[in-house]
Amino acid sequence: MRAWIPTTLLALSCCLGGRTAPVPTLAATPDVLAWVLPYEDSLGSLARNARWISVASPTYFRVAVSANRARLEDWDPAVPFPRARLAEAGRSGRFEVLPLVGCVDDCGPLISRVLDDEEARAHHVGDLARVVHEEELAGLVIDYEQLDAREESVSRFVTDLSTRLHGAGKRLGLVVQEPCGIDPACRRSPFPFDLRTIARRVDLLVVMEYDYSVDGSSPPAPRTWVQSGLTKMVSEIDARDRTKLLCGLPLYGRISADLAGGETAVLFRDVGPANVRSARVTVGPLTLDPAALSKVATVTDGARSGTLYLEDHETLAARLALLSPYAIGGVALWRLGGEDPCTSRELARLRRMPLPPCE
């Protein structure tokens, strides 16, 4: 696929005169957390990239809420996570495994009512701690999105869960959405996270610097939006805790829904010169846009036209270079599977390890 994609490198801090992109000034040993889904493309990517990943976060659990009680279910009931495959990949690398607990879309307001109820919150914390103990997990990564709970409820939940897990020698990661929304003045409501308190309690704090737009009308994570979100995060976290902060980066792009069968998320592997997934379209020249931090192309199907925003190893390099001023702990990748094969070189460069060949 790489052979057909025409690329124009614009003047970016990561790409000057064709020279190799510099290593971002992150923590001394940057973390790379990667989310892994229970499907072959994601598991295969984990096996290929195991050497450059420090934390694998497999999608084990979703939260289901009923009658003010939360219970854990398989992320995909039709495809339980093949944990033996995860262990096999782990033997080829040295990554830690912190499974993901997700509560997304319509779940957010429901789990918020649980967190606001002291008894229900305590019951939920107990369930999470019990699962970690019974399944002999190293810890958890909690991703509860679209929360509208009270700030103090969220802080109490994180404090209580971290106390339980840390007391058992386990680790806790927390995912928060980007704090500015799409407001240039960075006034997002609700955003019920006392970042200073939370950062003290967790081991890893991931900020989702993606999903600026989900309808394909805009890039997934443009430059100024990422910068404003990271600036706010860093300003509200004690300096000693900033190495816990990981910037969530997208390994997917976006395309107009009507040109791709209704699904706007696009992986690198989905795009050919005359198709995006199963949709027959013509993809124009892809150019790295420094404002979008994505490769951009015009896409047409004869009667209609739209825009494709694609992520590859060059856009990843540009995003990593953008992190230089923040001195944070590393990055988190949503998600492994279907990405540009040369992504592994940028991960190795970030981890200051020998670079693999790029196919």
C-alpha positions as CSV (number, residue, x, y, z in Angstrom):
1,M,0.0,0.0,0.0
2,R,2.8,2.4,0.8
3,A,4.0,2.4,-2.8
4,W,1.0,4.2,-4.2
5,I,0.6,6.9,-1.6
6,P,2.1,10.2,-2.8
7,T,3.4,12.2,0.2
8,T,4.4,15.9,0.5
9,L,6.4,16.6,3.7
10,L,5.6,20.2,4.8
11,A,7.8,22.3,7.1
12,L,7.3,20.7,10.5
13,S,9.5,20.7,13.5
14,C,9.7,16.9,13.2
15,C,10.7,16.8,9.5
16,L,13.3,19.3,8.3
17,G,15.1,18.8,5.1
18,G,14.4,15.0,5.1
19,R,16.3,14.5,8.3
20,T,15.2,12.0,10.9
21,A,12.6,13.3,13.4
22,P,14.2,14.1,16.9
23,V,13.3,12.1,19.9
24,P,10.7,14.1,21.9
25,T,11.8,15.4,25.3
26,L,9.5,13.3,27.4
27,A,10.4,11.3,30.5
28,A,13.8,9.7,30.7
29,T,12.2,6.4,29.7
30,P,8.9,7.2,28.0
31,D,6.0,4.9,28.6
32,V,4.0,3.5,25.6
33,L,0.6,2.2,26.6
34,A,-1.2,0.4,23.9
35,W,-4.8,-0.7,23.9
36,V,-5.3,-4.2,22.5
37,L,-8.7,-5.6,21.2
38,P,-9.5,-9.3,21.1
39,Y,-9.2,-9.5,17.4
40,E,-6.5,-10.9,15.2
41,D,-5.3,-7.6,13.7
42,S,-4.8,-6.1,17.2
43,L,-3.2,-9.2,18.7
44,G,-0.9,-9.5,15.7
45,S,0.2,-5.9,16.1
46,L,0.9,-6.5,19.8
47,A,3.2,-9.4,18.9
48,R,5.0,-7.3,16.3
49,N,5.4,-4.3,18.6
50,A,5.9,-6.0,22.0
51,R,9.5,-4.8,22.4
52,W,8.5,-1.1,22.3
53,I,5.4,-1.2,24.5
54,S,5.7,-0.8,28.2
55,V,2.0,-1.2,29.1
56,A,-0.5,-3.4,27.3
57,S,-4.1,-2.6,28.1
58,P,-6.3,-5.3,26.8
59,T,-10.0,-4.7,26.5
60,Y,-11.2,-7.2,29.0
61,F,-14.2,-5.5,30.6
62,R,-17.2,-3.3,29.9
63,V,-19.4,-1.9,32.7
64,A,-23.1,-2.5,32.6
65,V,-25.3,-0.5,35.0
66,S,-28.8,-1.6,36.2
67,A,-30.8,-0.3,39.2
68,N,-27.9,1.7,40.5
69,R,-25.5,-1.3,40.5
70,A,-22.6,-1.7,38.1
71,R,-21.3,-5.1,37.0
72,L,-18.4,-6.1,34.8
73,E,-19.0,-7.9,31.5
74,D,-16.8,-9.1,28.6
75,W,-15.8,-6.2,26.4
76,D,-17.2,-8.2,23.4
77,P,-19.4,-11.0,24.7
78,A,-19.0,-12.8,21.3
79,V,-15.2,-12.7,21.5
80,P,-13.8,-13.3,25.0
81,F,-10.2,-11.9,25.2
82,P,-7.7,-14.7,24.3
83,R,-5.5,-14.2,27.3
84,A,-3.1,-17.0,26.2
85,R,-2.2,-14.9,23.1
86,L,-1.6,-11.9,25.3
87,A,0.8,-14.0,27.5
88,E,2.6,-15.3,24.4
89,A,3.2,-11.7,23.2
90,G,4.4,-10.7,26.6
91,R,7.1,-13.3,26.5
92,S,8.6,-11.5,23.5
93,G,8.6,-8.2,25.3
94,R,8.7,-6.8,28.8
95,F,5.4,-5.0,29.0
96,E,3.1,-4.8,32.0
97,V,-0.6,-5.8,31.5
98,L,-3.2,-3.5,32.9
99,P,-6.6,-4.5,31.5
100,L,-9.1,-1.9,30.5
101,V,-12.5,-1.4,32.1
102,G,-14.6,0.7,29.7
103,C,-17.8,2.6,30.3
104,V,-18.5,4.6,27.1
105,D,-21.3,6.1,25.1
106,D,-24.6,5.8,26.9
107,C,-22.9,4.2,29.9
108,G,-21.3,7.4,31.2
109,P,-24.4,9.1,32.7
110,L,-25.5,5.7,34.3
111,I,-22.1,5.1,36.0
112,S,-22.2,8.7,37.2
113,R,-25.3,7.9,39.3
114,V,-23.4,5.0,40.8
115,L,-20.4,7.2,41.6
116,D,-22.7,9.8,43.2
117,D,-24.3,7.2,45.5
118,E,-22.0,6.4,48.4
119,E,-23.2,2.8,48.9
120,A,-23.3,2.0,45.2
121,R,-19.8,3.5,44.7
122,A,-18.4,1.4,47.6
123,H,-20.0,-1.7,46.1
124,H,-18.4,-0.9,42.7
125,V,-15.0,-0.3,44.1
126,G,-15.3,-3.6,46.0
127,D,-16.2,-5.4,42.7
128,L,-13.3,-4.0,40.9
129,A,-10.8,-4.9,43.6
130,R,-12.3,-8.4,43.8
131,V,-11.8,-9.0,40.1
132,V,-8.2,-7.9,40.3
133,H,-7.6,-10.3,43.2
134,E,-9.5,-13.3,41.8
135,E,-8.1,-13.0,38.3
136,E,-4.6,-12.2,39.6
137,L,-4.3,-9.0,37.5
138,A,-1.5,-6.4,37.9
139,G,-4.1,-3.7,38.1
140,L,-6.6,-1.9,35.9
141,V,-7.1,1.0,33.6
142,I,-10.4,2.8,34.1
143,D,-12.0,4.6,31.2
144,Y,-15.4,6.1,32.1
145,E,-16.4,8.6,29.5
146,Q,-19.1,11.3,29.4
147,L,-19.3,11.5,33.1
148,D,-21.6,14.1,34.7
149,A,-21.1,12.9,38.3
150,R,-20.1,15.4,41.0
151,E,-16.4,16.2,41.0
152,E,-16.0,15.0,44.7
153,S,-17.7,11.7,43.8
154,V,-15.2,11.0,41.1
155,S,-12.3,11.9,43.3
156,R,-13.6,9.7,46.1
157,F,-14.0,6.8,43.6
158,V,-10.4,7.2,42.4
159,T,-9.1,7.6,45.9
160,D,-10.9,4.6,47.3
161,L,-10.0,2.3,44.4
162,S,-6.4,3.3,44.4
163,T,-6.2,2.7,48.1
164,R,-7.6,-0.8,47.7
165,L,-5.3,-1.6,44.7
166,H,-2.2,-0.1,46.1
167,G,-2.7,-1.9,49.4
168,A,-2.6,-5.1,47.4
169,G,0.5,-4.1,45.4
170,K,-1.6,-3.4,42.3
171,R,-1.5,-0.4,39.9
172,L,-4.2,1.9,38.7
173,G,-4.5,3.9,35.5
174,L,-7.2,6.4,34.7
175,V,-8.4,7.8,31.3
176,V,-9.9,11.3,31.1
177,Q,-11.3,13.0,28.1
178,E,-9.6,16.0,26.6
179,P,-10.4,18.9,29.0
180,C,-11.2,21.6,26.5
181,G,-13.8,20.0,24.4
182,I,-13.9,22.1,21.2
183,D,-13.9,25.4,23.0
184,P,-10.8,27.5,22.2
185,A,-11.2,29.1,25.7
186,C,-11.0,25.7,27.2
187,R,-14.3,25.8,29.1
188,R,-15.6,22.2,29.0
189,S,-18.6,21.2,31.0
190,P,-19.0,18.7,32.5
191,F,-15.4,17.8,33.3
192,P,-15.7,16.4,36.8
193,F,-12.0,15.7,37.3
194,D,-9.9,17.3,40.1
195,L,-6.8,16.7,38.1
196,R,-4.4,17.5,40.9
197,T,-6.0,15.1,43.4
198,I,-6.5,12.4,40.8
199,A,-2.9,12.5,39.6
200,R,-1.7,12.0,43.1
201,R,-3.7,8.9,43.5
202,V,-3.2,7.0,40.2
203,D,-0.1,5.5,38.6
204,L,-1.0,6.5,35.1
205,L,-3.2,9.3,33.9
206,V,-4.2,9.2,30.2
207,V,-5.7,12.2,28.5
208,M,-7.7,11.4,25.3
209,E,-6.1,13.7,22.7
210,Y,-8.3,12.3,20.0
211,D,-12.0,12.4,18.9
212,Y,-12.0,16.2,18.3
213,S,-14.5,15.3,15.5
214,V,-16.2,11.9,15.0
215,D,-18.3,12.7,12.0
216,G,-15.4,12.9,9.5
217,S,-15.8,16.6,9.0
218,S,-12.6,17.5,10.8
219,P,-9.3,15.7,11.7
220,P,-9.3,13.5,14.8
221,A,-6.8,15.5,16.8
222,P,-5.7,18.9,15.3
223,R,-2.6,20.6,16.6
224,T,-4.0,23.7,18.4
225,W,-6.6,21.5,20.2
226,V,-4.0,19.0,21.4
227,Q,-1.8,21.8,22.6
228,S,-4.5,23.6,24.5
229,G,-5.6,20.3,26.2
230,L,-2.1,19.3,27.2
231,T,-1.3,22.9,28.5
232,K,-4.4,22.7,30.7
233,M,-3.6,19.3,32.0
234,V,0.0,20.1,32.8
235,S,-1.0,23.4,34.5
236,E,-3.3,21.6,36.9
237,I,-1.1,18.7,37.9
238,D,1.7,18.9,40.4
239,A,5.2,18.8,38.8
240,R,6.1,15.6,40.6
241,D,3.1,13.9,39.0
242,R,3.5,15.0,35.4
243,T,5.5,11.9,34.5
244,K,2.4,9.9,35.2
245,L,0.6,11.8,32.4
246,L,0.3,10.0,29.0
247,C,-1.0,11.7,25.9
248,G,-3.5,9.6,24.1
249,L,-2.8,9.5,20.4
250,P,-5.0,8.2,17.5
251,L,-3.8,5.4,15.2
252,Y,-7.0,5.9,13.1
253,G,-8.2,8.7,10.9
254,R,-11.6,9.9,9.7
255,I,-13.6,10.1,6.5
256,S,-17.0,11.6,5.7
257,A,-19.7,9.0,6.7
258,D,-21.5,9.1,3.4
259,L,-18.4,8.0,1.5
260,A,-17.5,5.1,3.7
261,G,-20.7,3.2,4.4
262,G,-21.6,5.1,7.6
263,E,-18.4,4.3,9.6
264,T,-16.1,7.4,9.8
265,A,-13.1,5.8,11.6
266,V,-10.4,4.7,9.1
267,L,-7.3,2.6,9.7
268,F,-4.2,2.8,7.5
269,R,-4.9,-0.7,6.2
270,D,-8.4,0.4,5.1
271,V,-7.2,2.8,2.4
272,G,-6.3,1.9,-1.2
273,P,-6.0,4.1,-4.3
274,A,-9.5,3.3,-5.4
275,N,-11.3,2.2,-2.2
276,V,-11.8,2.9,1.5
277,R,-12.7,-0.4,3.1
278,S,-15.4,-1.8,0.7
279,A,-16.4,1.6,-0.7
280,R,-15.3,2.3,-4.2
281,V,-13.9,5.8,-4.2
282,T,-10.9,7.7,-5.7
283,V,-8.4,8.8,-3.1
284,G,-6.4,11.9,-4.2
285,P,-2.8,12.7,-3.2
286,L,-2.2,12.6,0.6
287,T,-0.4,15.5,2.1
288,L,0.8,16.0,5.7
289,D,-1.1,19.0,7.0
290,P,0.7,20.6,9.9
291,A,-2.4,22.1,11.4
292,A,-4.4,18.9,11.2
293,L,-1.4,16.7,12.2
294,S,-3.0,14.2,9.7
295,K,-2.5,13.2,6.1
296,V,-5.3,14.9,4.1
297,A,-6.7,13.9,0.8
298,T,-9.8,14.6,-1.3
299,V,-12.0,11.5,-1.8
300,T,-14.6,11.3,-4.6
301,D,-17.1,8.6,-5.7
302,G,-18.1,10.4,-8.9
303,A,-21.1,12.3,-7.6
304,R,-19.8,13.3,-4.2
305,S,-16.6,14.4,-2.7
306,G,-15.3,14.6,0.9
307,T,-12.1,14.6,2.9
308,L,-10.0,11.8,4.2
309,Y,-7.8,12.3,7.3
310,L,-5.3,9.5,7.5
311,E,-2.8,8.6,10.3
312,D,0.5,6.9,9.5
313,H,4.1,6.8,10.9
314,E,4.8,10.4,9.7
315,T,1.7,11.8,11.4
316,L,2.8,9.9,14.6
317,A,6.2,11.4,14.4
318,A,4.7,14.9,14.1
319,R,2.5,14.2,17.1
320,L,5.4,12.9,19.2
321,A,7.4,16.0,18.3
322,L,4.6,18.2,19.5
323,L,4.9,16.7,23.0
324,S,8.5,18.0,23.4
325,P,7.7,21.0,25.7
326,Y,5.5,19.2,28.1
327,A,7.9,16.7,29.8
328,I,5.2,14.2,30.4
329,G,5.5,10.5,30.9
330,G,4.8,9.1,27.5
331,V,1.9,8.2,25.1
332,A,-1.1,5.9,24.9
333,L,-2.2,4.5,21.6
334,W,-5.8,3.8,20.5
335,R,-5.6,1.2,19.2
336,L,-3.2,-1.5,18.0
337,G,-4.2,-3.2,14.7
338,G,-4.4,-2.0,11.1
339,E,-1.9,0.8,11.6
340,D,1.0,1.7,9.3
341,P,3.6,-1.0,9.7
342,C,6.3,1.7,10.0
343,T,4.7,2.9,13.2
344,S,7.0,0.5,15.0
345,R,10.0,2.6,14.0
346,E,8.6,5.7,15.7
347,L,7.8,3.7,18.8
348,A,11.3,2.3,18.9
349,R,12.7,5.8,18.4
350,L,10.6,7.1,21.2
351,R,11.8,4.3,23.6
352,R,15.4,5.0,22.5
353,M,15.8,1.4,21.1
354,P,17.3,0.1,17.9
355,L,15.1,0.8,14.9
356,P,13.4,-2.1,13.2
357,P,13.2,-2.3,9.4
358,C,10.3,-0.5,7.8
359,E,8.4,-2.3,5.1
